[in-house]
Structures are given as structure tokens and as C-alpha cells.
């Protein structure tokens, strides 16, 4: 009987220790992005944008965690050219609510490798075109909502480094896997650096 009681106590203690390792944290994150399009015959260049949102992390084991996020991201690309003194600039502003779900492997307690899928929901899509010739200029904006696909899928790969107990910095590149527009083969690309705070 004593052996059974001791065995049960050991099992309870082991279960408690295992559960103690499964921690849940969440908090805000903000960052800067360098967004662009990629794909066959894509001519658009990159531009700096921003992101802001929330992250949630569940530590499944000592080395592994899962971290879904809910992030607003300003994205898009631009194209500039100059022909015989005439400057033409075209800029896309394509904004999303992104939901990445990152699987994290902690190489050391302070550093994790992050990889996972992302789904984005388009909430804003406009194109601005500007023409300059000497002192003359012309600028107009077009709504591209009807030509922009509502859902965007991508894959992200990056690193998270805990610079303090509650503060981390994060670098990630997310490669879009689906076309942004209905009649174009351009896909989203997003290189990002962010900082976050854990509660």
C-alpha cells in the first residue's frame, strides 16, 4: 500500500512539473516592414511600411512553443522610372489583417527559430500614381479593392531573441504563396523587424 501511495505521489509531482513548463504569455508587438512583390515579370520595387498587433505564445515543452498572432500590416510595392526628364511613380497601398501561426523551437532559452503559415485578410487596397515633368505634376489615386484578392496565404521563417525577461526582438521574412491581384502574378513579400512585450 505504501508503495502504491509513493508511486501515486511521484506521478502527481511529475505531472505538476510537466504542467509548470507549459506557460502561456501574450502581449503587443510593433515593427517596421520592407514589403515588395515577387513573381514572374513583376517590376514593382520595395517600400518601408509598418505593423502592429498582438501575439500569444503557449510553451508546449522546454524546447517547443506555438505562437499565433493578430497583426495589422501595411504592405504593397512601388515602381519608379524616369524617361527624358519625366518622372513616373506608382505606389500600391495594400493593407492586411494577418494571422500567422508560428511553431517555435528554442535553440537556447533566449533564442527560438520560428516557422509557420500565415493567412491575411485584405482590408484596404489603393494605387497612387504621380507624374512629374519639370515644375508640372499630376497625381491621382485609384481604388483597387475589387481587383485585390480578399485572402492571402504565406509562409514565414524567422528568429526571436529574448533581450530581457519580458522583452523580445524578432526578425522574420514572410513569402506570399498566392497572387495579390486577380489579373497579376505578383505575390507579397515581407521582411520585418519587430519588438514585443510579454505579459
GIDA-V95918 format. One record per run of one state. SS is the DSSP state (~ for helix, > for strand, _ for the rest). FROM is the first residue (numbers start at 0). LEN is the number of residues. If there is no record, write none. Layout:
ss: {SS;SS}
from: {FROM;FROM}
len: {LEN;LEN}
This chain:
ss: {_;~;_;>;_;>;_;>;_;>;_;>;_;>;_;>;_;>;_;~;>;_;>;_;>;_;>;_;>;_}
from: {0;1;21;23;38;44;45;46;59;63;75;77;83;85;108;110;133;135;143;144;147;148;150;162;166;179;180;181;186;197}
len: {1;20;2;15;6;1;1;13;4;12;2;6;2;23;2;23;2;8;1;3;1;2;12;4;13;1;1;5;11;2}
